[in-house]
């Protein structure tokens, strides 16, 4: 199997960083099942590690990636955004940029796909310039799990009370302290607030024509915020599904936010149902 596009030269080992660089924006999708999250970690297979190694091989120098959202182990992405600085001569022409995308794609696929690559201004920052991140979580409401969906959904026995789940989701909207729904960052004290602004939190039933399921029904939770903290979406979903199962109430969501404590709350939902759908700039 060839690792490079038909017009690309086989690069040598990565050399020193170049003096003259241009910044690329990469729109990336990936199946997170086989990765230990996005961010590079010593001794772990990560999306950033695999993608950076491929880019470095093609452009012949080390690269550093900055992403819009550092997804956890097992979480997927359709619309992750990354910026990277590469040697100017490696993408001097549009055809060279196309070859870079093809070559990198051949090396990292099919688990990772570079959907688009464009040259951007040096001031563009994939993380700091983002104004909203959009995530989607899929819940398969069924008594028996579908083996073909197991890496993409959380199977939960029904029936779930969607009206109660919607009321619970409404409680999450706006700018609030989400300590109860976040894994505490290093050095962050238990009383230190973790303030985020949630722009959208909505449950819907997926139309079978859009995503057919052999049995049961597929529920979709769409949530958007300026930024998220660690495990925030999965913790939200875990709580809201408990509301749908009538083990918690919508009022309990309000109470959890006011209390600011994770202890006693339902476990976060599994990572496989979560996907980073889009980033707004």
Secondary structure per residue as TSV (DSSP state, phi and psi in degrees):
chain	resnum	aa	ss	phi	psi
A	1	X	-	360.0	123.4
A	2	X	-	-72.8	142.0
A	3	X	-	-98.1	-4.9
A	4	X	S	-133.0	156.1
A	5	X	-	-62.5	160.4
A	6	X	T	-64.3	-24.0
A	7	X	T	-100.9	-0.3
A	8	X	-	-91.1	142.9
A	9	X	-	-79.7	148.1
A	10	X	-	-73.8	117.9
A	11	X	-	-73.3	158.0
A	12	X	-	-83.5	-175.7
A	13	X	S	-61.7	146.8
A	14	X	-	-55.7	134.9
A	15	X	B	-104.5	-163.3
A	16	X	S	-68.9	159.5
A	17	X	-	-63.2	140.2
A	18	X	-	-76.3	160.0
A	19	X	S	-80.1	-35.5
A	20	X	S	-109.9	117.9
A	21	X	E	-127.6	162.0
A	22	X	E	-126.5	156.5
A	23	X	E	-99.5	133.1
A	24	X	E	-110.4	141.6
A	25	X	E	-101.2	126.1
A	26	X	E	-113.3	129.1
A	27	X	E	-97.3	119.6
A	28	X	E	-125.4	140.5
A	29	X	E	-121.2	150.6
A	30	X	E	-159.3	153.5
A	31	X	-	-92.3	111.1
A	32	X	G	-81.0	1.6
A	33	X	G	-55.9	-44.2
A	34	X	G	-94.5	14.3
A	35	X	S	-119.7	149.5
A	36	X	S	-90.3	56.9
A	37	X	-	83.1	-176.5
A	38	X	S	-83.4	-51.3
A	39	X	S	-63.3	141.2
A	40	X	-	-61.9	135.3
A	41	X	-	-140.9	135.3
A	42	X	T	-59.0	126.2
A	43	X	T	79.4	4.7
A	44	X	S	-121.2	146.6
A	45	X	-	-86.2	112.8
A	46	X	-	-125.1	162.1
A	47	X	H	-61.6	-47.5
A	48	X	H	-62.7	-39.3
A	49	X	H	-63.9	-46.3
A	50	X	H	-66.3	-43.6
A	51	X	H	-67.7	-42.6
A	52	X	H	-64.5	-39.6
A	53	X	H	-62.2	-42.2
A	54	X	H	-65.9	-45.3
A	55	X	H	-61.3	-44.0
A	56	X	H	-61.9	-37.1
A	57	X	H	-64.6	-40.6
A	58	X	H	-74.4	-43.5
A	59	X	H	-89.9	-7.0
A	60	X	T	70.3	31.4
A	61	X	B	-158.5	157.4
A	62	X	-	-63.3	149.1
A	63	X	-	-132.9	156.2
A	64	X	-	-124.4	131.5
A	65	X	-	-102.4	141.3
A	66	X	E	-122.7	126.5
A	67	X	E	-112.7	164.0
A	68	X	S	-74.6	-34.4
A	69	X	-	-150.1	126.5
A	70	X	-	-86.1	91.8
A	71	X	-	-70.3	150.1
A	72	X	-	-80.0	173.6
A	73	X	T	-53.8	127.6
A	74	X	T	83.8	-3.7
A	75	X	-	-87.9	143.3
A	76	X	E	-102.2	172.0
A	77	X	E	-148.1	138.5
A	78	X	E	-104.5	-29.2
A	79	X	E	-135.0	41.2
A	80	X	E	-65.2	143.2
A	81	X	E	-120.4	133.9
A	82	X	E	-131.6	143.3
A	83	X	E	-117.9	149.7
A	84	X	E	-152.1	142.4
A	85	X	E	-98.6	127.3
A	86	X	E	-129.6	162.8
A	87	X	E	-56.3	132.0
A	88	X	G	-58.3	-37.0
A	89	X	G	-69.9	-20.2
A	90	X	G	-73.6	-17.9
A	91	X	G	-133.9	35.0
A	92	X	S	-63.4	-28.9
A	93	X	S	-123.6	157.1
A	94	X	H	-58.8	-37.3
A	95	X	H	-63.5	-34.6
A	96	X	H	-67.6	-37.6
A	97	X	H	-66.4	-41.0
A	98	X	H	-62.0	-40.7
A	99	X	H	-65.3	-38.6
A	100	X	H	-60.3	-45.0
A	101	X	H	-63.6	-44.1
A	102	X	H	-64.1	-43.1
A	103	X	H	-66.0	-46.5
A	104	X	H	-63.9	-43.1
A	105	X	H	-59.5	-38.7
A	106	X	H	-66.6	-29.3
A	107	X	H	-82.1	-33.3
A	108	X	H	-103.5	-14.9
A	109	X	T	-74.0	162.4
A	110	X	T	-88.4	-0.1
A	111	X	T	-69.7	-30.6
A	112	X	E	-125.2	139.5
A	113	X	E	-130.8	128.4
A	114	X	E	-88.7	105.3
A	115	X	E	-76.2	-31.4
A	116	X	E	-160.2	147.1
A	117	X	E	-138.9	128.2
A	118	X	E	-137.3	149.2
A	119	X	E	-77.8	131.3
A	120	X	E	-125.8	168.8
A	121	X	-	-65.1	149.4
A	122	X	T	-61.3	-18.5
A	123	X	T	-80.2	-13.2
A	124	X	-	-67.4	131.8
A	125	X	-	-129.8	116.3
A	126	X	T	-59.1	-32.4
A	127	X	T	-89.4	-53.7
A	128	X	T	-72.8	-27.5
A	129	X	T	-83.3	-12.3
A	130	X	-	-69.0	136.9
A	131	X	-	-105.7	-18.3
A	132	X	E	-159.1	141.4
A	133	X	E	-113.8	136.0
A	134	X	E	-114.2	122.4
A	135	X	E	-116.8	156.1
A	136	X	E	-135.0	135.1
A	137	X	E	-122.0	134.3
A	138	X	E	-108.9	128.4
A	139	X	E	-116.4	124.8
A	140	X	E	-94.1	107.8
A	141	X	E	-84.7	98.6
A	142	X	-	-160.6	152.6
A	143	X	S	-76.5	-24.2
A	144	X	S	-128.8	133.4
A	145	X	-	-71.2	145.5
A	146	X	-	-92.9	117.4
A	147	X	T	-56.9	-29.1
A	148	X	T	-76.3	-14.1
A	149	X	T	-107.7	-4.2
A	150	X	T	-60.3	-27.1
A	151	X	T	-88.5	-0.4
A	152	X	T	-123.9	-10.1
A	153	X	-	-139.5	166.3
A	154	X	E	-109.6	116.3
A	155	X	E	-85.3	123.5
A	156	X	E	-129.2	128.4
A	157	X	-	-62.1	139.1
A	158	X	S	-96.6	-176.2
A	159	X	-	-84.4	147.6
A	160	X	-	-100.2	142.8
A	161	X	-	-84.2	93.5
A	162	X	H	-67.9	-30.8
A	163	X	H	-63.8	-42.9
A	164	X	H	-66.4	-38.9
A	165	X	H	-63.7	-38.0
A	166	X	H	-65.4	-40.4
A	167	X	H	-64.8	-39.7
A	168	X	H	-64.7	-39.3
A	169	X	H	-64.5	-37.2
A	170	X	H	-59.7	-32.7
A	171	X	T	-66.8	-17.6
A	172	X	T	-87.2	-9.6
A	173	X	-	-72.6	150.8
A	174	X	E	94.0	-176.5
A	175	X	E	-89.1	118.1
A	176	X	E	-147.9	168.7
A	177	X	E	-86.3	114.3
A	178	X	-	-103.7	29.8
A	179	X	G	-53.6	-36.3
A	180	X	G	-67.9	-19.5
A	181	X	G	-114.6	16.6
A	182	X	S	-130.1	143.6
A	183	X	-	-75.5	127.0
A	184	X	-	-63.7	128.2
A	185	X	-	-66.8	156.0
A	186	X	T	-57.0	135.7
A	187	X	T	79.0	3.4
A	188	X	-	-95.8	119.0
A	189	X	-	-72.9	159.3
A	190	X	T	-63.4	-22.3
A	191	X	T	-96.9	-5.0
A	192	X	S	-75.9	124.9
A	193	X	-	-69.3	152.5
A	194	X	-	-122.8	91.6
A	195	X	E	-91.0	128.0
A	196	X	E	-137.1	156.2
A	197	X	E	-113.6	112.0
A	198	X	E	-89.0	124.3
A	199	X	E	-94.3	-28.4
A	200	X	E	-150.6	139.4
A	201	X	E	-152.7	102.9
A	202	X	E	-143.6	134.8
A	203	X	E	-99.0	144.6
A	204	X	E	-151.3	161.7
A	205	X	E	-94.2	128.5
A	206	X	-	-73.7	128.8
A	207	X	-	-62.6	129.5
A	208	X	T	-56.0	-28.6
A	209	X	T	-70.6	-22.7
A	210	X	T	-85.4	-40.3
A	211	X	S	-148.8	85.9
A	212	X	-	-65.7	142.5
A	213	X	-	-124.5	146.3
A	214	X	S	-70.2	-30.6
A	215	X	S	-155.3	164.2
A	216	X	S	71.7	-161.3
A	217	X	E	-141.5	157.5
A	218	X	E	-106.2	124.3
A	219	X	E	-106.0	145.3
A	220	X	E	-124.9	130.0
A	221	X	E	-110.5	113.9
A	222	X	E	-103.9	126.3
A	223	X	E	-138.1	138.0
A	224	X	E	-134.3	144.4
A	225	X	E	-153.8	162.2
A	226	X	S	-61.2	-37.8
A	227	X	-	-158.2	158.6
A	228	X	-	-123.5	153.0
A	229	X	-	-99.9	174.3
A	230	X	T	-61.6	125.9
A	231	X	T	66.8	16.7
A	232	X	H	-64.8	-49.3
A	233	X	H	-66.0	-44.7
A	234	X	H	-63.6	-35.1
A	235	X	H	-69.4	-38.8
A	236	X	H	-58.7	-49.0
A	237	X	H	-64.0	-42.0
A	238	X	H	-58.1	-41.5
A	239	X	H	-69.2	-44.3
A	240	X	H	-69.3	-34.5
A	241	X	H	-66.1	-38.4
A	242	X	H	-61.8	-35.0
A	243	X	H	-64.1	-43.6
A	244	X	H	-64.2	-27.7
A	245	X	T	-87.3	0.7
A	246	X	T	65.4	23.8
A	247	X	S	-88.6	-17.8
A	248	X	S	-136.8	169.8
A	249	X	-	-122.5	166.0
A	250	X	H	-59.5	-33.9
A	251	X	H	-63.2	-29.9
A	252	X	H	-66.6	-29.2
A	253	X	H	-65.7	-46.5
A	254	X	H	-56.2	-46.7
A	255	X	H	-61.5	-42.3
A	256	X	H	-62.9	-42.3
A	257	X	H	-62.7	-42.7
A	258	X	H	-70.2	-36.2
A	259	X	H	-72.9	-37.4
A	260	X	T	68.5	34.5
A	261	X	-	-138.1	129.7
A	262	X	-	-77.2	-25.8
A	263	X	T	-56.6	131.0
A	264	X	T	89.9	-6.6
A	265	X	S	-87.7	158.7
A	266	X	-	-58.4	154.0
A	267	X	-	-64.3	152.3
A	268	X	-	-59.0	148.8
A	269	X	-	-63.9	154.7
A	270	X	-	-60.3	152.2
A	271	X	G	-70.5	-26.4
A	272	X	G	-63.4	-23.3
A	273	X	G	-82.0	-4.8
A	274	X	E	-101.0	139.7
A	275	X	E	-143.2	132.5
A	276	X	E	-79.8	111.0
A	277	X	E	-88.7	-42.5
A	278	X	E	-160.9	152.3
A	279	X	E	-126.1	131.2
A	280	X	E	-99.5	143.4
A	281	X	-	-127.9	360.0
